[in-house]
């Protein structure tokens, strides 16, 4: 299972958008309370919560491929798309 908190700026945007208390500074303590990080707690990670969190010690080559898939590409990729066909109607009105 992948445990991902989300980006701090996303929480800050939610608070700016009208959700008071959802800025990162307010939600971080709840993340810390929920987790026990394998390398110990610090300003960012908890050390006594019910959710055990690790840095991903898996040595399977698919694990690294999964991490790299979420990274921005190192070079620009050009994709050639086929022209779109016009959509066909899924339903028709009966003529009277």
N, C-alpha and C positions, 0 to 999 in steps of 0.2 A: 504494500500500500504506500502511496506517496502522500506525505504530509506537507502541505504547502499553505502558508499563512496568507499569502498575497503580498502585494507591494505596499509599503507604508504610504506612498502618495495616493493610492486608491482610497484608503481610509480617510486621509485628510480631505480628499475631494468630496467624499460622502458628507463629512462634517460641514464643509463649505457649502454644500448643496442643500443644507437644511436638516441634517441629522445630528443634533448636538450629542456629544459624548462618543461619537464614532471616529474621532480623529485617532491617529496611531498612538499618540501618547496616552490616550485613555484605554485603548484595547490591549496594548502590550502587556500590562500586568495580568490580564486574563489569560493570554497565551502562556505567560510564564507560569501561572498557577496550574495550568492544565498539563504541563509537560515535565518529564524528567529527561534531560539531555544526557546522552552517554558520556560526554566529555566534561560534565559538570555545568552548573549554572553560572551565569554572568549577567551583564546588563541586558542581554538580549534573549537568553535562554533560561528556562526554569530548571530546578533540580529536585523537586519533590512532588510533582504532579502525577496523576494516574496514567498519563499517556507517555510511553517510552519512545523517545525519538533518537534516531541514530543518523550519522552522516552518510550512510549508504556504503557499507563495507562489502557489498556484493562484487564478486570478481567476474561475473558473467559479462561477455562482450556486449550483450544487448543492453545492459545497464548504462554503459558509457554512450552507446548509440542513442539511448533515450535522452540522456542529458544533452548531448550535442544537438539533437533534434529541436530542443527548445532554445538553442542559442541562435543569435542572428547569423546569417550566412556570411562567410568570409569574402565572398565575391558575389557580384550581381548575377542573377540567373534570369535569362530571358526565356519566356514561354510563348510559344506560338499557338494561338487559339484558332479553332475552326470557326467559320462564320456561323452565327446562330440561326437556326431555323425558326420560322414564325410558329408561335404556339398554336396548337389546334384547340378549339373549344372543347371542354369536357362535357358540357351539357348544352342542349339546344332548346329554345322555347318552341312549343308547338304552334303551328300556324292555325289561325282560325278563319 
